[in-house]
């Protein structure tokens, strides 16, 4: 099966189910070097009159280096049969294991100068618009801070325009 580009208006999915329960892989980098990580926090919506995703990455994640040094990244949604591979991508750092692609059994899919995941059934190609480190003093509900950040390793929030949607046919 191959990917085909579809209009974003054709999407039919529940983002709460897709992101939180099924997970997604956030991937950045190019043919020379890339890294992917599992995420279950994020969102889709409209910002600045653009269709956007938000992705959140902690400072210690190896993928963050790729996010910060590239303009594009991808969000890949995989079928349930790849749950174990996705779990590996969330549990091991590419910095420590070297080739996370080999470890997980997943394969890179190169598109528009960035990297997605070949096994995905849907990929969003995303162009970064905004990045900001989250800060303790910005929490209105301090319980979120104390519960989710006991080590004070705050995520960087990335807002990115969805510039292309690829779906397996």
C-alpha positions as a printed NumPy array, in Angstrom:
array([[  0.   ,   0.   ,   0.   ],
       [  1.081,   3.522,  -0.733],
       [  0.359,   6.883,   0.808],
       [ -1.834,   9.343,  -1.   ],
       [ -2.332,  12.971,  -0.115],
       [ -5.839,  13.848,   1.026],
       [ -7.498,  17.156,   1.85 ],
       [ -7.542,  17.889,   5.554],
       [-11.318,  18.351,   5.307],
       [-11.61 ,  14.619,   4.552],
       [-10.311,  13.639,   8.008],
       [-12.736,  11.744,  10.177],
       [-11.345,  10.748,  13.551],
       [-11.702,  11.464,  17.216],
       [ -8.505,  13.281,  18.311],
       [ -9.062,  12.307,  21.949],
       [ -9.109,   8.636,  21.015],
       [ -6.412,   8.871,  18.359],
       [ -3.839,  10.774,  20.43 ],
       [ -4.52 ,   9.734,  24.018],
       [ -5.555,   6.109,  23.6  ],
       [ -3.97 ,   4.991,  20.309],
       [ -0.902,   7.277,  20.581],
       [  1.12 ,   8.943,  17.862],
       [  4.741,   9.053,  16.81 ],
       [  6.421,  12.448,  16.586],
       [  9.323,  12.251,  14.143],
       [ 11.847,  14.834,  13.033],
       [ 14.963,  14.734,  10.913],
       [ 15.865,  13.821,   7.366],
       [ 17.328,  10.953,   5.324],
       [ 20.701,  11.386,   6.984],
       [ 19.482,  11.268,  10.576],
       [ 16.109,  11.23 ,  12.303],
       [ 14.45 ,  10.161,  15.511],
       [ 10.934,   9.259,  16.54 ],
       [  9.155,   9.169,  19.875],
       [  5.761,   8.122,  21.135],
       [  3.413,  10.8  ,  22.405],
       [ -0.008,  10.669,  23.992],
       [ -0.286,  14.385,  24.709],
       [ -1.073,  16.767,  21.884],
       [ -3.889,  18.292,  19.955],
       [ -5.315,  19.42 ,  16.647],
       [ -7.245,  22.583,  15.914],
       [ -7.166,  26.024,  14.388],
       [ -4.668,  28.741,  15.314],
       [ -3.738,  31.891,  13.425],
       [ -6.215,  30.87 ,  10.68 ],
       [ -4.265,  27.667,  10.081],
       [ -4.935,  23.961,  10.658],
       [ -2.48 ,  23.06 ,  13.405],
       [ -1.186,  20.359,  15.704],
       [  0.369,  20.884,  19.078],
       [  3.129,  18.567,  20.192],
       [  4.798,  18.579,  23.597],
       [  8.347,  17.322,  24.15 ],
       [ 10.344,  17.17 ,  27.364],
       [ 13.892,  18.586,  27.311],
       [ 15.628,  15.238,  27.855],
       [ 14.041,  13.614,  24.783],
       [ 16.456,  13.027,  21.906],
       [ 13.723,  13.881,  19.393],
       [ 13.693,  17.435,  20.777],
       [ 17.125,  18.076,  19.248],
       [ 15.698,  17.152,  15.833],
       [ 12.546,  19.224,  16.399],
       [ 14.609,  22.269,  17.29 ],
       [ 16.962,  21.982,  14.319],
       [ 14.361,  21.336,  11.6  ],
       [ 11.443,  23.372,  10.256],
       [  9.308,  20.304,   9.516],
       [  8.295,  17.239,  11.503],
       [  5.627,  14.577,  11.213],
       [  2.89 ,  13.092,  13.331],
       [  2.272,   9.439,  12.406],
       [ -0.713,   7.376,  13.494],
       [ -0.167,   3.607,  13.404],
       [ -2.581,   0.663,  13.536],
       [ -2.959,  -1.226,  16.819],
       [ -0.745,  -4.068,  15.571],
       [  2.257,  -1.733,  16.081],
       [  1.498,  -0.993,  19.755],
       [  4.619,  -2.837,  20.955],
       [  6.853,  -0.915,  18.542],
       [  5.266,   2.35 ,  19.631],
       [  5.813,   1.409,  23.26 ],
       [  9.515,   0.831,  22.517],
       [  9.74 ,   4.23 ,  20.832],
       [  8.404,   5.82 ,  24.008],
       [ 10.572,   3.808,  26.39 ],
       [ 14.042,   4.032,  24.84 ],
       [ 16.052,   7.036,  23.765],
       [ 17.592,   7.046,  20.298],
       [ 20.551,   8.765,  21.938],
       [ 21.187,   5.628,  24.022],
       [ 20.097,   2.769,  21.746],
       [ 21.459,   4.222,  18.52 ],
       [ 19.097,   3.058,  15.792],
       [ 15.587,   3.251,  17.228],
       [ 14.201,   2.312,  13.804],
       [ 15.996,  -1.028,  13.959],
       [ 15.082,  -1.601,  17.617],
       [ 11.381,  -0.993,  16.993],
       [ 11.161,  -2.739,  13.63 ],
       [  9.648,   0.398,  12.132],
       [ 10.889,   2.069,   8.955],
       [ 11.349,   5.71 ,   8.007],
       [  9.154,   7.208,   5.299],
       [ 10.806,  10.251,   3.727],
       [  8.524,  13.029,   2.594],
       [  9.206,  16.676,   1.75 ],
       [ 12.617,  16.708,   3.435],
       [ 11.387,  15.232,   6.706],
       [ 10.657,  11.758,   8.032],
       [  7.457,   9.929,   8.918],
       [  6.791,   6.275,   9.697],
       [  6.222,   3.798,   6.857],
       [  3.912,   1.583,   8.94 ],
       [  1.529,   4.461,   9.674],
       [ -1.935,   4.543,   8.245],
       [ -1.906,   8.354,   8.393],
       [  0.858,  10.976,   8.531],
       [  0.614,  14.719,   9.111],
       [  3.507,  16.702,   7.672],
       [  3.862,  19.717,   9.952],
       [  5.653,  23.064,   9.658],
       [  6.677,  24.64 ,  12.95 ],
       [  5.093,  28.014,  13.643],
       [  5.796,  28.53 ,  17.343],
       [  7.698,  26.929,  20.201],
       [  7.681,  27.823,  23.86 ],
       [  8.978,  26.196,  27.001],
       [  6.293,  25.665,  29.605],
       [  6.963,  27.365,  32.95 ],
       [  5.885,  26.623,  36.501],
       [  4.674,  30.165,  37.108],
       [  2.239,  29.951,  34.198],
       [  0.152,  27.157,  35.72 ],
       [ -3.222,  28.322,  36.951],
       [ -4.072,  24.839,  38.208],
       [ -0.969,  24.142,  40.293],
       [ -2.033,  20.506,  40.666],
       [ -1.106,  19.975,  36.978],
       [  2.37 ,  21.299,  37.754],
       [  2.98 ,  19.213,  40.862],
       [  1.395,  16.047,  39.462],
       [  2.833,  16.056,  35.935],
       [  6.189,  17.743,  36.599],
       [  7.651,  16.411,  39.849],
       [ 11.134,  16.717,  38.28 ],
       [ 10.402,  20.182,  36.84 ],
       [ 11.292,  18.899,  33.345],
       [  8.756,  21.048,  31.543],
       [  7.718,  20.296,  27.983],
       [  8.372,  22.582,  25.073],
       [  5.1  ,  23.202,  23.267],
       [  5.292,  23.243,  19.477],
       [  2.448,  24.641,  17.399],
       [  2.765,  23.586,  13.769],
       [  0.714,  23.983,  10.636],
       [ -0.465,  20.737,   9.067],
       [  0.805,  21.272,   5.523],
       [  0.043,  17.805,   4.18 ],
       [ -2.055,  14.794,   5.203],
       [ -1.015,  11.397,   3.853],
       [ -3.264,   8.385,   4.166],
       [ -2.606,   4.763,   3.228],
       [ -4.831,   3.586,   0.415]])
